[in-house]
Amino acid sequence: MKRVAPEGPVYQAGTLSGNPVAVAAGIAALRLLSRMDYAGLARRTAELAGGLLEMLAGRGIPCTVNRAASMFTLFFTGGPVIDFADAKASDASAYARFFNAMLGEGVYLPPSQFEANFLSFSHDGRVIAETLRKARRAAAKMGRR
């Protein structure tokens, strides 16, 4: 710590750095989160990601999903995406059409297929079912420009 200002040459700052209220709030949030059902969250994420993949494939729209725990990304491509070259080869214009159609349905996806979707503990079965219904309508609109 002697390298950090004011004693040393390294300057460190942050909006809430060292603020005891922020630290207390962070600790309280971590305590609450430690009691949450992360396995259930991962199952709900798999349900949503799998539902999207199945629905798009059923419409003949090539798509793959990369998922880890409660994060997933849709790539409009027929094969697996394992590296940047694979991601770049996917159909960004198809993603843009899906993104805009979903936005029209009131579902906010990441604006780029190179970003991840994140589910939270608030995304329950009802929300997932509603999202999949809206995704079906959005996919039907993808061909229209």
N, C-alpha and C positions, 0 to 999 in steps of 0.2 A: 504493500500500500504506500510505501515511501515514494514510489514512482508516480503516484497520482497527485495532481495539484491539490493543495497549494504547495506541498513539499517537493513534488517532482514535476517533470515536464509533460506528463500525460494529463490532458484535460478531460474530465468526464462530467456529463450533465444529462439530465432527463427531466421530463415534465413532473414526475412524481418521485424521483430518486430520493430515497431516504425519508420520505414523508411518512411519519408513523401511522397516519390514518390510512394511507394507501397500503402500507405493509399489513396492517390489521385486516383490511378488506380482502387483500390477497390471501392471507392465511385462512380467513373465514370461508372464502370461495373454495380453496383447496380442501378444506375439511368437508364441505358439502359434496364436492365432486368425488371425494374418496368413497362415498357411500352409494354412488350411482351405478347403474347396471350397464357397464360398457359392453358386455357380451350381447345384451339386448339391443343396444344401439348399433352394433356391428350387424346383427341379424336384420334390423330394419333397413340399414343401408344396403345390404345384399338384396333385400326384397325390392327396394326402389330401383337399384341399378339393374337387377335382373329383369324386373318388369319393363323398364325402358328398353333394354336390349331385346327382349322377346317381342315387344310391341313394334319396334323399328324393323327388326328382322322379318316379322310377319307382314310388313308393308313393302318388303323388298329393298329396304334402305340399309346398305352395308354399315355396320357399326360394331365397335368393340368397346368394352368397358374395362378400365383399369381401376382396381379398388384396393384400398388398405384401410381396415377398420371402418371409420365413419367418413372416409373421404373417397370420392370416385371422380373419374373423368371419362366423358364420352368422346370417342374418336370415331369419326365417320369414315371408316375404312373396313375392308373385309378381312384383314389379317390382324395378328397380334401387334401391339405397340410395346416394344421393349427398349427402344432408344429414341434419341432425338430425330434421327433420319426417318424412322417409322412414323413418328408423330407428324413431322413435316410433310410426309407423303399422304396424310389423310386429307379428306375433302373439307377444307376450311369454309368454303362457301356453303356447303350443306349444313355445317355447324351454325354458321351465321343465320341461315334461314330458320333452323330449328330454334336458335336463341331468340330471334325476333318473334317467331310464332308463339313461343312460350311466354315471352314478355307480354304479348297481346292477351294471353290467358291469365296474366297476373302472377306468373312464376318467374322469379329472377334467378337465372343461371349466370355463371361467370361469362363475361362478354367474349372470352377467347377459349377455344378448345384446349389451350395449353395451360389452363388454370383448373383448379379442383373445385368440386362441389363438396360442401361440408354439411353433414346432418348433425343436429343437436338433439338433446333429450326432449325438446319440445316437438320434434317431428314424430308423432305417434302414428298408429295405423290409419287413423282417419285422414291425416294430412298426406300420408303416402298414397292412399287410395285416390284422394282428390288430385294429387299431383299426376298420377298415372292417367286419370280421366282427362285432365287438361293436356297431357302429353299426347294422347291419342288424337285430340282435336288439332293440336299444333302440328303433328306429323302429317295429318290430312291436308294441312295448308302449305306444307313445305314446297310442293310443286308449283304453287302459285307465287308469282313475283309481283 
